[in-house]
Amino acid sequence: MAYTHDNVKNMNKEMRHIMEHAEALVEATAGELDDRIASARAALKDRLDSAKNEYGDLEVKLMEKVQSADEFVHLKPYYVIGGTFISGLLLGWMMTRK
């Protein structure tokens, strides 16, 4: 679980950097008077606000799914081992066919 948690932290950090750069771009173009720049700036700001909300919801849903899968693996480890074994056999069989 620690490995997954580290990946989530890294992904979260990277998404925050992207959002910070987009916000900086919006702020940098605040003084521009051109209509195209103003409309692009407004659209980017709307998209950025929407992405922040969607990203937060997605992060919560993803963590719920990860915790659910982790609980299932701890409750029934032999089911998971058997499922991966059978999946590996089927995948190997399909790859060796011509």
PATIRO-270250 format. One record per residue (C-alpha): residue in three letters; x, y, z. Coordinates in steps of 0.001 Angstrom, whole numbers, padded with zeros to 6 digits, always signed. Layout:
BEGIN
ALAXYZ
...
//
This chain:
BEGIN
MET+000000+000000+000000
ALA+002929+002352+000640
TYR+003998+002142-003004
THR+000519+003118-004183
HIS+000360+005923-001632
ASP+003677+007296-002922
ASN+002354+007214-006505
VAL-000793+009042-005453
LYS+001303+011674-003683
ASN+003476+012166-006769
MET+000455+012379-009077
ASN-001241+014836-006727
LYS+001890+016987-006565
GLU+002250+016999-010368
MET-001407+017952-010920
ARG-001057+020813-008451
HIS+002024+022077-010339
ILE+000127+022001-013628
MET-002769+023896-012090
GLU-000408+026458-010548
HIS+001236+027052-013941
ALA-002149+027476-015607
GLU-003191+029965-012910
ALA+000053+031862-013431
LEU-000685+032023-017156
VAL-004159+033385-016456
GLU-002725+036030-014128
ALA+000056+036956-016559
THR-002443+037758-019310
ALA-004720+039827-017042
GLY-003529+043155-018473
GLU-003968+042201-022137
LEU-006696+044087-023982
ASP-007089+041870-027042
ASP-010506+040191-027235
ARG-009059+036821-028271
ILE-006706+036762-025306
ALA-009465+037828-022938
SER-011810+035086-024179
ALA-009046+032461-024063
ARG-008163+033617-020553
ALA-011792+033314-019417
ALA-012125+029865-020988
LEU-008896+028682-019362
LYS-010007+029993-015987
ASP-013367+028190-016290
ARG-011663+024961-017344
LEU-009164+025262-014515
ASP-011898+025695-011909
SER-013782+022748-013375
ALA-010640+020590-013428
LYS-009928+021346-009777
ASN-013391+020173-008772
GLU-013294+017078-010983
TYR-009780+016185-009846
GLY-010821+016331-006203
ASP-013811+014066-006871
LEU-011695+011675-008919
GLU-009051+011486-006212
VAL-011654+010599-003575
LYS-013227+007903-005792
LEU-009828+006458-006690
MET-008754+006195-003062
GLU-012049+004477-002179
LYS-011485+001903-004944
VAL-007871+001334-003877
GLN-008891+000814-000253
SER-011698-001523-001309
ALA-009302-003611-003418
ASP-006755-003654-000592
GLU-009388-004916+001869
PHE-010500-007632-000561
VAL-006921-008820-001059
HIS-006420-009000+002697
LEU-009708-010813+003279
LYS-009405-013355+000447
PRO-005796-013608-000699
TYR-006203-017065-002243
TYR-008972-015827-004544
VAL-006667-013103-005820
ILE-003758-015540-006260
GLY-006008-017988-008116
GLY-007467-015263-010312
THR-004071-013942-011310
PHE-002819-017488-011967
ILE-005764-018273-014250
SER-005438-014890-015972
GLY-001739-015559-016550
LEU-002489-018981-018016
LEU-005116-017574-020372
LEU-002901-014709-021409
GLY+000021-017058-022034
TRP-002172-019417-024021
MET-003530-016565-026155
MET-000053-015176-026821
THR+001313-018530-027985
ARG-001512-019082-030499
LYS-000895-018116-034082
//
